[in-house]
């Protein structure tokens, strides 16, 4: 088979279309009506209809001699797909190209898909998932390929799309959550590398009340030239985003990790079916190294799957959080229910265990406070106080949805200068690379809490405000903390002023790092993590010395901040 023919029948089709399996059962035709109407499902089309769709495309050039990619780029795609009940054909139009594919143009058809070929164009319409055999009723996926050959170079436009019967805005779920079993497939190309197709099964979870979703699929990549395939080792697809507040649309980010690199790009889609039983979405993008990817996802609600927690607003199952005391130190906090937590610190000298409602005590406003005594290998026993910053509307200071923080404090023998303590952050972190394709800027405002240690041994409880300005285009940030404190022994107040900081973003890990421009840059540091599907919140840790000229100059302040995007 020639190289361009292999490209026409991508691996998720040519390698898997012969997998076999049960045929798809057709839904009975709706009652006859004197006036044609829209179709009830896609499994038994009765009427001519143009379908809502989402499409994403790449343009690629391949060397037919070396069978490797030359160049590629993502393209905008506006696609129309219409079914003609009289001819049983499909008309596809996109970017000035239009073609009708009739039954006579079919080159194969089975339970998984129907493939058409006509005038150097190839159309694949799926009916069954290649990876896990998912059969959807209201949404389907497709791939349109249009080729032209000039000497030893093949130029190809690849358009991934999903289409079907969308959910009406008034029928879109707005309460509860659901898990969707998903199938993803598409194609990827990079300069000097064999073009590949990919496929994989996964899960997307949607919190309808909050209007957010997050999903993941492990993928297998198939060579379109040879017989090889690759899976594991970071070959995966992560999706994250929002459900429209006034419709059934989905928007967000797709992060594709493959053998040849990673691409983070926009994703668009919709819920499908009378009450949002299914979903479809597409994406295409490229990275700085010239790697391009296009793909689509279809999904179906599956009651056997458990929806993941996506925020503090709707916790339905146990959740383990990895806490951060600094960029390099962390522990574990496990939410078992609204009043029960398991805490484990970074050191065996830091006592922890289960805290329940029986350990709850009165504490400072906007915190839930627990006290409990634990055995400790170093100190015999240790009296521990655990403070957790409240989330949501129960907090009168700052309503957080995805991020939070807390303080652990443990007693020490009398020979030590006061108890041991540290602040930490935790929550629903923004996925790695989810902000890589973002441009523009954003501002965040919130709170800060810390402990202060003076040069003469003074100890301060510290609190105040935080503000940050993030430039996603230059991957930089600036900000300041305005802090005050109170001496824990004398109750004397101290105003530490406003101290500025700056640094850089790491889009790969959705974090930021920097230091303070005053107050002793030596030893100062600020570390932040984005939280929420699109970085709606920020929380982090910091340490610096109060600069000369301010009250209590030289005091070392070590704590946390949390902020919401304006």
C-alpha positions as CSV (number, residue, x, y, z in Angstrom):
1,X,0.0,0.0,0.0
2,X,1.3,3.4,-0.9
3,X,2.3,5.9,1.8
4,X,-0.6,8.3,1.0
5,X,-3.1,5.5,1.2
6,X,-1.8,4.6,4.6
7,X,-2.4,8.2,5.6
8,X,-5.9,8.1,4.2
9,X,-6.8,5.2,6.5
10,X,-5.4,6.3,9.8
11,X,-4.3,3.7,12.2
12,X,-7.3,3.9,14.5
13,X,-9.3,2.9,11.4
14,X,-7.0,0.6,9.5
15,X,-5.6,-1.2,12.5
16,X,-8.8,-1.5,14.5
17,X,-11.7,-1.6,12.1
18,X,-11.3,-5.3,11.9
19,X,-11.5,-5.9,15.6
20,X,-15.0,-7.3,15.3
21,X,-17.6,-7.4,18.0
22,X,-21.3,-7.1,18.2
23,X,-23.1,-4.9,15.7
24,X,-24.8,-1.7,16.9
25,X,-28.5,-2.2,17.5
26,X,-30.7,0.3,15.7
27,X,-33.2,2.4,17.6
28,X,-36.7,1.9,16.3
29,X,-37.9,4.5,13.9
30,X,-40.1,7.3,15.4
31,X,-43.8,7.2,14.5
32,X,-44.6,8.5,11.0
33,X,-45.5,12.1,10.7
34,X,-46.9,14.0,7.8
35,X,-44.1,16.6,8.2
36,X,-40.5,15.5,8.3
37,X,-38.8,16.3,11.6
38,X,-35.3,15.9,13.1
39,X,-33.8,12.6,14.0
40,X,-34.2,11.1,17.5
41,X,-30.9,9.4,17.4
42,X,-27.9,8.9,15.1
43,X,-28.2,5.1,15.2
44,X,-31.2,5.1,12.8
45,X,-31.4,8.2,10.7
46,X,-34.8,8.8,9.3
47,X,-34.7,12.4,8.1
48,X,-32.4,14.8,6.2
49,X,-30.6,17.0,8.7
50,X,-27.7,19.3,9.2
51,X,-25.9,18.5,12.4
52,X,-24.4,20.8,15.0
53,X,-20.7,20.1,15.2
54,X,-17.3,21.2,16.5
55,X,-14.2,20.9,14.3
56,X,-10.5,21.4,14.6
57,X,-7.8,20.9,11.9
58,X,-4.1,20.8,11.0
59,X,-2.4,21.2,7.7
60,X,0.6,19.0,7.3
61,X,3.3,18.2,4.7
62,X,5.0,14.8,4.5
63,X,8.0,13.6,2.6
64,X,6.9,10.5,0.6
65,X,10.5,9.4,0.2
66,X,11.6,9.4,3.8
67,X,8.0,9.0,5.1
68,X,8.4,11.6,7.7
69,X,6.9,15.0,8.5
70,X,8.2,18.2,6.9
71,X,6.0,20.8,8.6
72,X,2.6,21.2,10.1
73,X,0.4,23.8,11.8
74,X,-3.0,24.1,13.5
75,X,-5.8,25.6,11.4
76,X,-9.1,27.1,12.2
77,X,-12.0,25.0,11.0
78,X,-15.6,25.7,10.4
79,X,-17.4,22.6,9.2
80,X,-20.9,21.8,8.0
81,X,-22.1,18.2,7.9
82,X,-25.5,17.4,6.5
83,X,-27.2,14.0,5.9
84,X,-29.6,13.4,3.0
85,X,-32.2,10.7,3.8
86,X,-33.0,10.3,0.1
87,X,-29.5,9.4,-1.0
88,X,-28.1,8.2,2.3
89,X,-25.2,10.5,1.7
90,X,-23.3,13.1,3.7
91,X,-22.2,16.5,2.5
92,X,-19.1,17.9,4.2
93,X,-18.1,21.5,3.7
94,X,-15.1,23.3,5.3
95,X,-12.9,26.2,4.5
96,X,-14.0,26.5,0.9
97,X,-14.1,22.8,0.3
98,X,-17.3,20.9,-0.2
99,X,-17.9,17.2,-1.1
100,X,-20.8,14.8,-1.0
101,X,-20.0,11.2,-0.1
102,X,-22.6,8.7,-1.2
103,X,-22.9,4.9,-0.5
104,X,-21.1,4.2,-3.8
105,X,-18.1,6.0,-2.4
106,X,-17.7,3.7,0.6
107,X,-14.5,1.8,0.7
108,X,-15.4,-0.1,3.9
109,X,-18.0,-0.3,6.6
110,X,-18.3,-2.2,9.8
111,X,-19.4,-1.9,13.4
112,X,-16.6,0.7,14.1
113,X,-16.9,3.1,11.2
114,X,-17.7,3.8,7.7
115,X,-15.0,5.1,5.4
116,X,-15.4,7.0,2.1
117,X,-13.0,8.0,-0.6
118,X,-13.6,10.5,-3.4
119,X,-11.4,12.9,-5.4
120,X,-8.4,12.6,-3.1
121,X,-10.6,13.2,0.0
122,X,-11.2,10.6,2.6
123,X,-14.0,10.7,5.2
124,X,-14.3,8.4,8.3
125,X,-17.5,8.5,10.4
126,X,-17.2,6.5,13.6
127,X,-20.0,4.4,15.2
128,X,-18.1,2.5,17.8
129,X,-15.1,3.4,19.9
130,X,-11.8,1.9,18.7
131,X,-10.3,1.5,22.2
132,X,-13.2,0.3,24.4
133,X,-16.1,-0.2,22.0
134,X,-18.2,2.7,23.3
135,X,-21.4,3.1,21.3
136,X,-23.0,6.5,21.4
137,X,-26.5,7.5,20.3
138,X,-26.5,11.2,20.0
139,X,-22.9,12.2,19.1
140,X,-20.4,10.7,16.7
141,X,-16.8,11.5,15.7
142,X,-15.3,11.9,12.3
143,X,-12.1,12.6,10.4
144,X,-11.9,14.4,7.0
145,X,-8.6,14.1,5.1
146,X,-7.9,16.0,1.9
147,X,-4.7,15.3,0.0
148,X,-2.6,16.9,-2.8
149,X,0.7,15.5,-4.0
150,X,3.5,17.6,-5.6
151,X,6.5,15.4,-6.5
152,X,7.7,13.7,-3.4
153,X,5.7,15.9,-1.0
154,X,2.2,15.2,0.2
155,X,0.1,18.1,1.6
156,X,-2.8,17.1,3.7
157,X,-5.5,18.9,5.6
158,X,-6.8,16.8,8.5
159,X,-10.0,17.9,10.2
160,X,-11.3,16.2,13.3
161,X,-14.9,16.8,14.2
162,X,-17.8,15.6,16.4
163,X,-21.4,16.0,15.4
164,X,-24.9,15.1,16.5
165,X,-28.0,16.1,18.4
166,X,-27.1,18.6,21.0
167,X,-28.7,19.2,24.4
168,X,-31.0,22.2,24.6
169,X,-29.9,25.0,26.9
170,X,-33.0,24.5,29.1
171,X,-32.4,20.8,29.4
172,X,-28.7,21.1,30.3
173,X,-28.1,19.7,33.8
174,X,-27.2,22.3,36.5
175,X,-27.1,20.1,39.6
176,X,-25.1,17.1,40.7
177,X,-22.2,15.5,38.9
178,X,-21.6,12.7,36.4
179,X,-18.8,10.6,35.0
180,X,-18.6,10.0,31.2
181,X,-16.7,7.0,29.7
182,X,-14.8,8.5,26.7
183,X,-13.0,7.5,23.5
184,X,-10.4,9.8,22.0
185,X,-8.8,9.5,18.5
186,X,-6.9,11.6,16.1
187,X,-3.5,12.2,14.4
188,X,-0.2,13.8,15.3
189,X,2.8,14.8,13.2
190,X,6.2,16.3,13.8
191,X,9.1,17.4,11.6
192,X,11.5,14.5,10.9
193,X,9.2,11.9,12.5
194,X,6.8,9.3,11.2
195,X,3.2,10.6,11.3
196,X,1.1,8.8,13.9
197,X,-2.5,8.3,14.9
198,X,-3.7,7.9,18.4
199,X,-6.6,6.4,20.3
200,X,-7.5,5.7,23.9
201,X,-10.3,5.2,26.4
202,X,-10.8,7.4,29.5
203,X,-13.1,9.3,31.7
204,X,-14.4,12.9,31.9
205,X,-16.1,14.1,35.1
206,X,-18.4,17.1,35.1
207,X,-19.6,19.0,38.1
208,X,-22.8,20.5,36.7
209,X,-23.5,22.7,39.7
210,X,-20.1,24.4,39.5
211,X,-20.0,24.1,35.7
212,X,-16.5,22.6,35.4
213,X,-15.1,19.4,33.9
214,X,-11.8,17.4,34.0
215,X,-10.8,14.3,32.1
216,X,-8.0,11.9,31.3
217,X,-7.2,9.2,28.8
218,X,-4.2,6.9,28.4
219,X,-3.4,6.7,24.7
220,X,-1.7,4.4,22.2
221,X,0.1,5.9,19.3
222,X,0.2,4.0,16.0
223,X,2.7,4.6,13.2
224,X,1.1,5.4,9.9
225,X,4.1,4.1,8.0
226,X,5.3,1.0,9.9
227,X,3.6,-1.5,12.1
228,X,4.7,-0.1,15.5
229,X,2.7,1.3,18.3
230,X,3.6,3.0,21.6
231,X,1.8,3.5,24.9
232,X,2.5,4.5,28.5
233,X,5.3,6.8,29.6
234,X,3.3,10.0,29.4
235,X,1.4,9.2,26.2
236,X,-1.9,10.6,27.4
237,X,-4.6,13.2,27.0
238,X,-5.8,15.6,29.8
239,X,-8.8,17.8,29.4
240,X,-10.1,20.5,31.6
241,X,-12.6,23.4,31.3
242,X,-16.0,24.8,31.8
243,X,-19.6,24.1,31.0
244,X,-21.4,27.1,29.5
245,X,-23.5,28.9,32.0
246,X,-26.3,29.6,29.5
247,X,-26.1,26.5,27.2
248,X,-24.6,23.1,26.7
249,X,-21.3,24.2,25.3
250,X,-17.9,22.9,26.6
251,X,-14.7,25.0,26.4
252,X,-11.3,24.5,27.9
253,X,-7.9,23.1,27.3
254,X,-6.6,19.8,25.9
255,X,-3.1,18.7,26.8
256,X,-1.7,16.0,24.5
257,X,1.4,14.2,25.6
258,X,3.0,11.9,22.9
259,X,6.2,10.3,21.9
260,X,7.3,13.4,20.0
261,X,6.4,16.0,22.6
262,X,3.5,17.8,24.2
263,X,0.9,20.2,22.8
264,X,-1.5,22.3,25.0
265,X,-4.3,23.8,23.0
266,X,-7.9,25.0,23.1
267,X,-10.8,22.5,23.3
268,X,-14.4,23.1,22.3
269,X,-17.4,20.8,22.5
270,X,-21.0,20.3,23.7
271,X,-23.3,18.0,25.6
272,X,-25.5,15.9,23.4
273,X,-28.8,14.0,23.9
274,X,-32.1,15.1,25.4
275,X,-30.7,15.6,28.9
276,X,-26.9,15.7,28.4
277,X,-26.3,12.0,28.3
278,X,-23.3,12.3,26.0
279,X,-20.6,14.7,25.0
280,X,-18.3,15.5,22.1
281,X,-15.3,17.8,21.7
282,X,-12.4,18.5,19.4
283,X,-9.0,20.1,19.6
284,X,-6.0,21.0,17.4
285,X,-2.8,22.8,18.1
286,X,1.0,22.9,17.7
287,X,4.0,23.5,19.9
288,X,7.2,25.5,19.4
289,X,9.0,22.5,17.9
290,X,6.5,22.2,15.1
291,X,4.6,19.2,16.4
292,X,0.9,19.4,15.6
293,X,-2.0,17.3,16.7
294,X,-5.8,17.1,16.0
295,X,-8.3,14.9,17.7
296,X,-11.8,14.4,18.9
297,X,-13.5,13.0,22.0
298,X,-16.9,11.4,22.4
299,X,-18.3,10.3,25.7
300,X,-21.4,8.8,27.4
301,X,-22.6,8.9,30.9
302,X,-21.7,5.7,32.8
303,X,-23.3,5.1,36.2
304,X,-20.7,2.4,37.0
305,X,-18.0,5.1,37.1
306,X,-17.5,7.3,40.2
307,X,-17.2,11.1,39.4
308,X,-14.1,12.6,40.8
309,X,-14.1,15.5,43.2
310,X,-13.4,18.7,41.2
311,X,-13.7,21.3,43.9
312,X,-14.4,21.9,47.6
313,X,-17.9,22.8,46.7
314,X,-19.0,19.3,45.9
315,X,-17.0,16.7,47.8
316,X,-18.6,13.2,47.4
317,X,-15.8,10.8,48.2
318,X,-12.5,10.6,50.1
319,X,-9.8,12.9,48.7
320,X,-6.1,12.9,49.3
321,X,-4.3,16.2,48.9
322,X,-0.5,16.7,48.7
323,X,0.3,19.7,50.9
324,X,3.2,22.1,50.3
325,X,5.1,23.9,53.1
326,X,7.5,25.2,50.5
327,X,8.6,24.5,47.0
328,X,10.5,21.5,48.2
329,X,8.7,20.2,51.3
330,X,5.3,18.6,51.5
331,X,2.9,16.3,53.3
332,X,-0.5,14.7,52.9
333,X,-4.0,15.8,54.0
334,X,-6.8,13.3,53.4
335,X,-10.4,14.6,53.5
336,X,-12.6,11.7,54.7
337,X,-15.8,13.8,55.3
338,X,-16.6,17.3,56.2
339,X,-15.4,16.8,59.8
340,X,-12.8,14.1,59.5
341,X,-9.2,14.4,58.2
342,X,-6.0,12.4,58.2
343,X,-2.9,14.5,58.4
344,X,0.7,13.4,57.8
345,X,3.6,15.8,57.8
346,X,7.0,15.8,56.1
347,X,8.9,14.7,59.2
348,X,8.6,11.9,61.8
349,X,9.1,14.7,64.4
350,X,5.7,16.1,63.3
351,X,2.9,14.2,64.8
352,X,-0.3,13.5,62.9
353,X,-3.1,11.1,62.4
354,X,-6.9,11.3,62.3
355,X,-8.8,14.4,63.4
356,X,-12.6,14.0,64.0
357,X,-15.4,16.2,65.1
358,X,-14.6,15.1,68.7
359,X,-11.3,16.9,68.4
360,X,-12.8,20.2,67.1
361,X,-12.3,23.3,69.3
362,X,-13.1,27.0,69.1
363,X,-10.5,28.9,67.1
364,X,-9.8,32.0,65.1
365,X,-12.5,33.2,62.6
366,X,-12.7,31.6,59.2
367,X,-10.7,28.5,60.4
368,X,-11.8,25.1,61.5
369,X,-9.6,24.1,64.4
370,X,-8.8,20.7,65.9
371,X,-6.6,19.8,68.9
372,X,-5.4,16.3,69.7
373,X,-2.5,14.6,71.5
374,X,-0.5,12.0,69.6
375,X,2.4,9.7,70.6
376,X,5.7,10.8,69.2
377,X,9.0,8.9,68.9
378,X,11.1,12.0,69.7
379,X,9.1,13.8,72.4
380,X,7.0,11.0,73.9
381,X,3.7,12.8,73.2
382,X,2.9,15.9,71.2
383,X,-0.1,18.2,71.6
384,X,-1.1,19.1,68.0
385,X,-3.3,22.0,66.8
386,X,-4.5,21.7,63.2
387,X,-6.2,24.8,61.6
388,X,-7.8,24.5,58.2
389,X,-9.0,27.6,56.3
390,X,-12.7,27.3,55.5
391,X,-13.7,27.3,51.9
392,X,-16.9,28.6,50.1
393,X,-19.5,30.9,51.5
394,X,-18.8,29.9,55.1
395,X,-15.7,32.0,55.0
396,X,-16.5,35.7,55.5
397,X,-13.0,36.8,54.5
398,X,-12.3,35.0,51.2
399,X,-14.5,32.5,49.4
400,X,-12.3,29.8,47.9
401,X,-13.5,27.0,45.7
402,X,-10.3,25.2,44.6
403,X,-7.5,26.2,46.9
404,X,-7.0,26.3,50.7
405,X,-4.4,26.3,53.3
406,X,-3.8,25.4,57.0
407,X,-1.4,25.5,59.9
408,X,0.1,22.6,61.9
409,X,1.4,23.4,65.3
410,X,2.9,20.9,67.8
411,X,4.2,21.3,71.3
412,X,7.9,20.9,72.1
413,X,9.8,20.3,75.4
414,X,10.4,23.3,77.6
415,X,14.0,23.6,76.5
416,X,12.7,24.7,73.0
417,X,11.7,28.3,72.3
418,X,8.0,27.8,71.7
419,X,6.1,25.2,69.7
420,X,6.9,24.0,66.2
421,X,4.6,25.2,63.5
422,X,4.3,25.7,59.8
423,X,1.7,26.8,57.2
424,X,0.8,24.7,54.2
425,X,-1.3,24.9,51.0
426,X,-3.5,22.3,49.3
427,X,-6.3,21.9,46.9
428,X,-7.4,21.0,43.3
429,X,-4.3,22.1,41.3
430,X,-4.5,23.3,37.7
431,X,-3.3,20.4,35.5
432,X,0.2,20.5,34.2
433,X,0.5,22.6,31.0
434,X,-3.1,23.7,31.2
435,X,-2.0,27.4,31.1
436,X,0.7,26.9,28.4
437,X,-1.5,28.2,25.6
438,X,-2.9,31.1,27.6
439,X,-2.0,34.7,26.7
440,X,-2.9,38.1,28.2
441,X,-2.7,38.8,31.9
442,X,-4.7,38.3,35.1
443,X,-4.8,39.9,38.6
444,X,-5.4,38.0,41.8
445,X,-6.2,39.4,45.3
446,X,-6.6,37.6,48.6
447,X,-5.2,36.9,52.0
448,X,-1.9,35.9,53.7
449,X,-1.1,34.2,57.0
450,X,2.3,33.6,58.6
451,X,4.4,33.3,61.6
452,X,7.2,35.8,62.4
453,X,10.4,35.3,64.4
454,X,12.3,38.4,65.5
455,X,16.0,38.7,66.0
456,X,15.6,38.7,69.8
457,X,13.3,35.7,69.7
458,X,10.0,37.5,69.4
459,X,7.2,35.5,67.9
460,X,4.4,37.0,65.9
461,X,1.1,35.8,64.5
462,X,1.0,37.5,61.1
463,X,-1.9,38.1,58.7
464,X,-2.7,40.5,55.8
465,X,-3.5,40.8,52.2
466,X,-1.9,39.4,49.0
467,X,-2.1,40.7,45.4
468,X,-0.5,39.3,42.2
469,X,-0.4,40.4,38.6
470,X,0.4,37.5,36.2
471,X,1.5,38.1,32.6
472,X,0.9,34.8,30.7
473,X,2.4,36.2,27.6
474,X,5.9,36.7,29.1
475,X,5.5,34.1,31.8
476,X,6.2,36.6,34.6
477,X,4.5,37.9,37.7
478,X,4.7,40.7,40.2
479,X,2.9,41.3,43.5
480,X,3.1,42.4,47.1
481,X,2.1,41.2,50.6
482,X,0.8,43.8,53.1
483,X,1.2,42.3,56.5
484,X,0.7,43.1,60.2
485,X,1.5,41.0,63.3
486,X,0.8,40.6,66.9
487,X,3.5,39.5,69.5
488,X,2.3,36.2,71.0
489,X,3.8,37.1,74.3
490,X,3.2,40.9,74.8
491,X,0.2,41.2,72.4
492,X,2.0,44.3,70.9
493,X,1.0,45.1,67.3
494,X,3.5,45.4,64.5
495,X,3.0,46.8,61.0
496,X,5.4,45.1,58.6
497,X,4.4,47.2,55.7
498,X,4.0,46.1,52.0
499,X,6.8,44.0,50.6
500,X,7.1,43.4,46.8
501,X,8.0,40.2,45.0
502,X,8.4,39.0,41.4
503,X,9.3,35.9,39.4
504,X,8.5,33.6,36.6
505,X,5.8,31.1,35.7
506,X,6.5,27.4,35.0
507,X,3.6,26.4,32.6
508,X,4.7,22.8,32.6
509,X,3.8,22.5,36.3
510,X,1.3,25.4,36.6
511,X,3.4,27.0,39.2
512,X,5.3,30.2,39.9
513,X,8.5,30.9,41.7
514,X,10.4,34.1,42.6
515,X,11.7,36.2,45.5
516,X,11.3,39.5,47.2
517,X,12.7,42.7,46.0
518,X,13.2,44.1,49.5
519,X,13.9,42.7,52.9
520,X,16.9,40.6,52.1
521,X,16.6,38.7,48.8
522,X,19.2,36.3,50.3
523,X,17.0,33.5,51.6
524,X,13.7,35.0,50.4
525,X,11.4,33.0,48.2
526,X,7.9,32.8,47.0
527,X,6.3,29.7,45.5
528,X,2.8,29.5,44.1
529,X,0.5,26.9,42.6
530,X,-2.5,27.6,40.3
531,X,-5.7,25.9,41.3
532,X,-8.9,25.3,39.4
533,X,-9.5,24.2,35.8
534,X,-8.1,27.4,34.3
535,X,-6.1,28.9,37.2
536,X,-9.0,30.6,38.8
537,X,-7.2,30.7,42.1
538,X,-3.6,30.9,43.4
539,X,-2.1,29.7,46.7
540,X,1.5,29.5,47.8
541,X,4.2,29.8,50.4
542,X,6.7,32.5,51.1
543,X,9.6,33.5,53.3
544,X,11.4,36.8,53.7
545,X,13.0,39.2,56.2
546,X,11.3,42.5,57.0
547,X,13.3,45.3,55.3
548,X,15.1,48.0,57.1
549,X,12.9,51.0,57.9
550,X,9.9,49.0,58.7
551,X,8.6,48.1,62.1
552,X,10.3,45.0,63.5
553,X,13.0,45.1,60.7
554,X,14.8,41.9,60.3
555,X,11.9,39.7,61.4
556,X,11.8,36.5,59.5
557,X,8.2,35.9,58.1
558,X,7.3,32.5,56.8
559,X,3.7,31.7,55.7
560,X,1.1,31.2,53.0
561,X,-1.1,33.2,50.7
562,X,-4.3,32.5,48.8
563,X,-6.0,34.7,46.1
564,X,-8.8,34.6,43.6
565,X,-8.7,35.9,40.1
566,X,-10.5,39.2,39.6
